[in-house]
Amino acid sequence: MGNNQNKTENNINFNKQELKILYKNFQNLDTDKSGSIEPGELFNVPELKENPIVQRIISVFDKNNDGKISFYEFVTGLSSLTNSGNQEDKLKIAFQIYDINNDGYISNGDLFNLLKLLVGENLTNIQLQQLVDRTIIAADKDLDGKIGYEEFCDFVQDMKIDEMFSLNIFQK
């Protein structure tokens, strides 16, 4: 990354040169030249086509809920995931990926649906539900049957989320 003096405002961890590169990449992804990236355009990228949570990441990046990603949403989302993004931003994104219905909690259904995307047919629904139940029991400290943001942070504190949700998009 460039030096901090060249970073832009609004929690964007990119300097002007990096933003130019990102804009060019954004334009390449925007195959219909609409000025935004639609899910189908991302699924055309071979590395993303097989990723089961791409749709969830799109939903998290899509702050105005129009089903598309603007350049601003693209940059702010990637900024949180870069090596210079802070751990709190990465935890928020990880939580939002699991919080499928965006109610501020990870419910039994949220966790089941996301894990189903990740494991596919490798576990039966019964095995998957048992895993979900054990996870909820372990993480749910206030015993309300769902995982709030603070409970999520406590539960994943030793899992190095900041490393799992870090991208080095400008290889040096």
C-alpha positions as CSV (number, residue, x, y, z in Angstrom):
1,M,0.0,0.0,0.0
2,G,1.0,3.6,-0.4
3,N,2.0,5.8,2.5
4,N,-0.8,7.0,4.8
5,Q,-0.4,10.6,3.8
6,N,-1.8,9.7,0.4
7,K,-4.8,7.8,1.7
8,T,-8.2,9.2,1.0
9,E,-10.9,10.1,3.5
10,N,-14.0,8.0,4.6
11,N,-12.1,5.0,5.8
12,I,-10.8,4.1,2.4
13,N,-7.3,2.6,2.7
14,F,-6.2,3.4,-0.9
15,N,-4.1,6.2,-2.3
16,K,-4.9,7.9,-5.6
17,Q,-2.8,5.5,-7.7
18,E,-4.4,2.5,-6.2
19,L,-7.9,4.0,-6.7
20,K,-7.0,4.4,-10.4
21,I,-6.1,0.7,-10.6
22,L,-9.2,-0.3,-8.8
23,Y,-11.3,1.8,-11.1
24,K,-9.8,0.1,-14.1
25,N,-10.5,-3.3,-12.6
26,F,-14.0,-2.2,-11.7
27,Q,-14.6,-1.2,-15.3
28,N,-13.3,-4.6,-16.5
29,L,-15.8,-6.3,-14.2
30,D,-18.6,-4.1,-15.3
31,T,-19.0,-5.9,-18.6
32,D,-22.3,-4.3,-19.6
33,K,-20.8,-0.8,-18.9
34,S,-23.7,0.2,-16.6
35,G,-21.5,1.9,-14.1
36,S,-22.2,-0.8,-11.5
37,I,-21.3,-4.5,-11.0
38,E,-24.2,-6.9,-11.0
39,P,-23.9,-10.4,-9.5
40,G,-23.9,-12.1,-12.9
41,E,-20.8,-10.0,-13.8
42,L,-18.9,-11.3,-10.8
43,F,-20.0,-14.9,-11.5
44,N,-18.2,-14.6,-14.8
45,V,-14.8,-14.3,-13.0
46,P,-13.5,-17.9,-12.8
47,E,-12.0,-17.4,-9.3
48,L,-15.4,-16.2,-8.0
49,K,-17.7,-18.5,-9.9
50,E,-17.2,-21.4,-7.6
51,N,-17.1,-19.4,-4.4
52,P,-20.3,-20.3,-2.4
53,I,-20.4,-17.0,-0.5
54,V,-19.9,-14.5,-3.3
55,Q,-23.6,-13.6,-3.2
56,R,-23.4,-12.9,0.6
57,I,-20.3,-10.7,0.0
58,I,-22.1,-8.8,-2.7
59,S,-25.0,-8.3,-0.3
60,V,-22.7,-7.0,2.4
61,F,-20.9,-4.6,-0.1
62,D,-24.3,-3.4,-1.5
63,K,-25.0,-0.7,1.1
64,N,-28.0,0.8,-0.7
65,N,-29.6,-2.6,-1.4
66,D,-30.1,-2.1,-5.1
67,G,-28.7,-5.5,-6.0
68,K,-25.6,-3.9,-7.6
69,I,-22.2,-2.7,-6.4
70,S,-21.3,0.9,-7.3
71,F,-17.6,1.9,-7.5
72,Y,-17.9,3.5,-4.1
73,E,-19.4,0.4,-2.6
74,F,-16.7,-1.7,-4.3
75,V,-13.9,0.5,-2.9
76,T,-15.2,0.8,0.6
77,G,-15.9,-3.0,0.8
78,L,-12.4,-3.9,-0.5
79,S,-10.9,-1.3,1.8
80,S,-12.2,-3.1,4.8
81,L,-10.7,-6.4,3.6
82,T,-7.2,-5.2,2.7
83,N,-4.2,-5.9,4.8
84,S,-4.4,-2.3,6.1
85,G,-8.1,-2.5,7.0
86,N,-8.7,-2.7,10.7
87,Q,-9.8,-5.8,12.6
88,E,-13.1,-4.2,13.7
89,D,-14.1,-3.6,10.0
90,K,-13.2,-7.2,9.2
91,L,-15.3,-8.5,12.1
92,K,-18.2,-6.4,11.0
93,I,-18.0,-7.8,7.5
94,A,-17.7,-11.4,8.8
95,F,-20.7,-10.8,11.1
96,Q,-22.8,-9.3,8.2
97,I,-22.0,-12.3,6.0
98,Y,-23.5,-14.6,8.6
99,D,-26.4,-12.3,9.4
100,I,-28.3,-13.2,6.3
101,N,-31.6,-11.4,7.2
102,N,-29.7,-8.3,8.4
103,D,-31.5,-8.1,11.7
104,G,-28.4,-7.6,13.8
105,Y,-28.2,-11.2,15.0
106,I,-27.0,-14.6,13.7
107,S,-30.0,-16.8,14.1
108,N,-30.1,-20.6,13.9
109,G,-31.5,-20.2,10.4
110,D,-28.9,-17.7,9.3
111,L,-26.1,-20.0,10.5
112,F,-27.6,-23.1,8.9
113,N,-28.1,-21.4,5.6
114,L,-24.6,-20.0,5.4
115,L,-23.0,-23.2,6.5
116,K,-25.1,-25.1,4.0
117,L,-23.6,-22.9,1.3
118,L,-20.1,-23.7,2.6
119,V,-20.4,-27.4,3.1
120,G,-22.8,-28.3,0.3
121,E,-23.7,-31.9,0.4
122,N,-20.7,-32.9,2.6
123,L,-22.9,-33.0,5.7
124,T,-26.5,-34.2,6.0
125,N,-29.0,-31.6,7.2
126,I,-29.2,-33.4,10.5
127,Q,-25.4,-33.2,10.9
128,L,-25.4,-29.6,9.9
129,Q,-28.2,-28.7,12.3
130,Q,-26.3,-30.4,15.1
131,L,-23.2,-28.3,14.3
132,V,-25.4,-25.2,14.2
133,D,-27.0,-26.0,17.5
134,R,-23.6,-26.6,19.2
135,T,-22.2,-23.4,17.8
136,I,-25.2,-21.3,19.0
137,I,-25.0,-22.9,22.5
138,A,-21.2,-22.1,22.6
139,A,-21.5,-18.5,21.4
140,D,-24.9,-17.4,22.9
141,K,-23.8,-16.0,26.2
142,D,-27.1,-14.2,27.0
143,L,-29.1,-17.3,26.2
144,D,-31.5,-15.6,23.8
145,G,-31.1,-18.3,21.1
146,K,-29.1,-16.1,18.7
147,I,-25.7,-14.6,18.4
148,G,-25.3,-10.8,18.7
149,Y,-22.3,-8.9,17.4
150,E,-20.4,-8.8,20.7
151,E,-21.0,-12.5,21.2
152,F,-19.8,-13.2,17.7
153,C,-16.6,-11.2,18.4
154,D,-16.0,-13.1,21.6
155,F,-16.6,-16.4,19.9
156,V,-14.2,-15.8,17.0
157,Q,-11.5,-13.9,18.9
158,D,-9.0,-16.8,18.6
159,M,-9.8,-17.6,15.0
160,K,-7.7,-14.8,13.4
161,I,-10.6,-13.4,11.5
162,D,-8.5,-10.4,10.5
163,E,-6.2,-12.8,8.6
164,M,-9.0,-14.8,7.1
165,F,-10.7,-11.6,5.8
166,S,-7.5,-10.0,4.5
167,L,-6.7,-9.4,0.9
168,N,-3.4,-8.3,-0.5
169,I,-4.8,-6.8,-3.8
170,F,-1.6,-4.8,-4.6
171,Q,1.1,-7.4,-4.6
172,K,4.5,-5.7,-3.9
